[in-house]
Amino acid sequence: MEKEIKEILLRYFIGVVVAIIALFVPLFYFIFRPLTVWPTFLILDIFYDVSLNALDNIVVEGFTIEFIDACIAGSAYFLLFLLNVLTFGIGLKKRFFIFIFNAALLLIMNILRLVILIVLVVNGSAIFDVTHKVFWYGISTGYVALIWILTVVVFKIKAIPFISDIRLILSKKR
């Protein structure tokens, strides 16, 4: 078996193993919950009276804000991880830096999103619901796509996740 095919099989094996683990252990939520909640708390603490309750919720000026899994965006981190793993022709060190880059961009945006939404709640803004829905349905998906496009440009990625693997496998059969 050729080196490229072995590399494809290894990458897909890693992707499947991580996906199976993520089904039973909330791996991405476990990692990114504290990385999301603590900075959000610290930023809000500059402007408001805030208390933190075991990374599950914060109380801001008497308003209890619960951090559900959707607030943490674990599935977005998982998607970026899969895009990384399923892209051909990237060395291990570069893959690591790509994921750190992706995760950092997503984390920063998510913290800003949470701070904005919590400020809207605390101030009794009438636009909270529409802002929350715009973030949830519109911006979140587009932002993950934008992160990947930026990654392709910054890291000069030539392959297309999954598609490049299929093309390579089909070219080996000829």
N, C-alpha and C positions, 0 to 999 in steps of 0.2 A: 504494500500500500504506500502511496506516495506521501511525502511530508505534508503537503497542503491538505490532503484528505484527513490525515491524522489530526492536524491542527483544527480543522472544521469539527471533527468528531469530539475532540477535547472541549472546544468552546461550547458546543451544544450540550455536552454532558454537564459542564459546569452550570450552564443556564438552567437545565432541567433540575439539577440537584438544588440549586438556590431556589427555584420556583417551588419545588416540593417542600423544602424547609420553610419557605415563606407561607405556605398553606397552613402549616401546623404551628409555627413559631412566628409571631409578628416581627420578624427580623428588622425590617426597615423602620417600623414604628418604634421598636425598642431603641434603635440607634438614633433616630431623628427626633423623637419626642423631647428628650432633654435639650437637644440642640436647638429646638424650636421654642419650647416653652420658656427656658431660662432667659434668652435674649429678649423675648417679648416682654416678660416680667420686668427685666432690668430697664428697658426703654420706658415702659409705662410708669415705673416707679420714680422716674425723674419728674413726671408731671402730676401724678395722682397718688392717692393713698391706696396701696396695693398690697394684697397678701396672697401667698401661694399655698395651695393645698395639694401636696404630693404629686405634682405634675399632671393632675387631672383637671384642675380648674384654678382660676384666679379670681379674686374678688377685687374689683376696681370701683372705688367710690360707692360701695354697697351693691354693685351689680356682680352677680356670679356668672363667670364666663367659663363654660365647660369646653375642654379640649377633646373633642371626639377624634377618632382616627382620620376622618376626612380633613380635619384642620391640620394634621401633621403632613398629609400628602405622601404617605408611604408608597402608594401605588405609582405616583409620578417618579419617585426615586427608583422604584423597581423597573419601570419602563425605561428610564435612562440607563440603568444597569444592563438591561437586556439589549438595548441598542448598542451599547458598548461591547458586550460579549459576542453579539451576533454580527459584528463587523470584521471582515477579513483583513488580514495584513497589518495588524497593529501589534507591536511588541507588548510584553507584560508591563514593563515600566510605563510606557505611554498610556496603556489602558488604565493603569492606576491614576495617573495624572488627569486623564480625561474624566474619570468618574469623580475625582475630587473637584475638578473645575465645574462639572455638571451639578454636582450636589451643592457646591457653594452658591452658584447662581440661583438654584431653586430655593435653597434655604434663605438667602437674603430676600428674595421676592416674597416668600411665604411669610417671613417675619414682618415685613413691611405691610403685607396684606392684612395680617392679623392685627397689627397695631392700628391701622386705618379703621378696620371694622370695629374694634373695641372702642376707639375714640368716638366713632359715630354712635355706638350704643350708649356710652356714658353721657354724651351730650344730647341724647334724645333726638337725634337727627331723623328726619322723615325719610331720608334717602338710604337708610341702612339696608332695608330689604332689597331694593333695586341694586344697590352697590354690591351686596353679597351675591346676588344672582348673576350680575355681570362678571364678577370675579370667578364664581363657581362654573358657570356655563361657557363663558366666552374667553376670558383672559387666561384661565388656568391651562386649558388645552393648547391654546396658541403659544403660551409662554414655554411650555415643554418642547413644542416643535421648534420654536425660536432658539432655545438652548441647544438643541441638537444641530440646527443649521449653523449656528455660531461655532459649535464644536468642530464641525466639518471644515469650516473656513480656518479657524485658529490652528487646528492640529493637522491641516492639510490631508484630510481623509479622502481617499479616492474611491473606496468601496461603498457599496450600498448594503446595509444590513440585510441578511438573508438572501437577497437577489444575487449578490456577487458570489455567494457560496453555491447557489444553484447553477449559475453560469459556469463556474469552475468545475463542478461535478459533471455537468453535461459536456464540457469540452474534453474531459478526461475519458469519456466513454467513446469518443470518436476514434 
